[in-house]
Amino acid sequence: ILNATGEAETDPAAIKRHVTDTLAGPVRWRACMDSLRRLAPDTLLEIGPGRVLAGLARANNFDDRTRVLSVNNLRGVDRVFETPGTPSAQGG
């Protein structure tokens, strides 16, 4: 989900076009959260120190059906996806 548009994007050319907008323009946080909620993810993964984004996800109406995990490095990401019951362990 691009901060510049607030919408999901999978086309690499479109993502490249929006990189500058994402860096130089305002972040459309509410639109990003609305788009993400419509996708109905079962897990959100915050990578970096602290749990600010995890708290903001909860404040933006993600309920208990959505796991919000915070890790502070790539090793933590690997551990999340090695744990039974996670998307990659289920083939997704």
C-alpha positions as MATLAB code, in Angstrom:
seq = 'ILNATGEAETDPAAIKRHVTDTLAGPVRWRACMDSLRRLAPDTLLEIGPGRVLAGLARANNFDDRTRVLSVNNLRGVDRVFETPGTPSAQGG';
ca = [
       0.000    0.000    0.000;
       1.578    3.229   -1.172;
       1.718    6.112    1.292;
       1.272    8.572   -1.584;
      -2.018    7.108   -2.817;
      -3.348    5.093    0.085;
      -4.013    2.214   -2.309;
      -2.506   -1.222   -2.846;
      -0.258   -1.559   -5.883;
       1.400   -4.609   -7.419;
       2.604   -3.249  -10.775;
       6.379   -2.604  -10.533;
       6.226    0.273  -13.051;
       3.492    2.020  -11.066;
       5.414    1.518   -7.821;
       8.513    3.091   -9.418;
       6.425    6.064  -10.609;
       5.177    6.685   -7.071;
       8.517    6.376   -5.216;
       9.207   10.119   -5.388;
       5.640   10.923   -4.348;
       6.032    8.583   -1.396;
       9.259   10.270   -0.293;
       8.284   13.889   -0.976;
       4.518   13.989   -0.509;
       2.249   13.682    2.490;
       1.535   10.267    3.957;
      -2.088    9.275    3.484;
      -2.190    7.243    6.702;
      -5.981    7.003    7.040;
      -6.369    5.929    3.388;
      -3.571    3.352    3.847;
      -5.266    1.921    6.942;
      -8.648    1.818    5.165;
      -7.114   -0.016    2.182;
      -5.282   -2.444    4.432;
      -8.412   -3.164    6.470;
     -10.350   -3.922    3.230;
      -7.696   -6.555    2.407;
      -8.569   -8.238    5.748;
      -5.075   -9.510    6.615;
      -4.768  -12.069    9.385;
      -1.293  -10.767   10.347;
       0.394   -7.359   10.319;
       4.159   -7.283   10.742;
       5.909   -4.165   12.045;
       9.655   -4.215   11.405;
      11.735   -1.789   13.434;
      12.237   -0.625   17.000;
       9.199   -0.128   19.188;
       5.519   -0.813   18.645;
       4.229    2.541   17.401;
       2.708    1.213   14.171;
       1.205   -1.771   15.981;
      -0.515    0.619   18.379;
      -1.730    2.781   15.507;
      -3.143   -0.290   13.762;
      -5.187   -1.105   16.853;
      -6.282    2.544   17.099;
      -7.417    2.327   13.463;
      -9.942   -0.440   14.145;
      -8.002   -3.616   13.428;
      -9.639   -6.113   15.735;
      -8.390   -9.199   17.568;
      -8.744  -11.352   14.423;
      -5.670   -9.539   13.032;
      -2.405  -10.463   14.732;
      -0.030   -7.530   15.048;
       3.576   -8.665   15.452;
       6.566   -6.412   16.047;
      10.153   -7.423   15.341;
      13.240   -5.245   15.421;
      15.500   -6.994   12.891;
      15.542   -9.455    9.994;
      16.329  -12.372   12.294;
      13.035  -11.654   14.041;
      11.230  -11.745   10.690;
      12.745  -15.148    9.972;
      11.545  -16.403   13.350;
       8.001  -15.191   12.718;
       7.801  -17.134    9.473;
       9.420  -20.261   10.928;
       6.794  -20.519   13.668;
       4.050  -23.124   13.077;
       0.756  -21.455   12.210;
       2.288  -18.497   10.384;
       1.508  -17.783    6.728;
       4.708  -19.312    5.308;
       4.403  -22.405    7.462;
       0.932  -22.846    5.931;
       2.275  -22.329    2.439;
       1.092  -18.707    2.142;
];
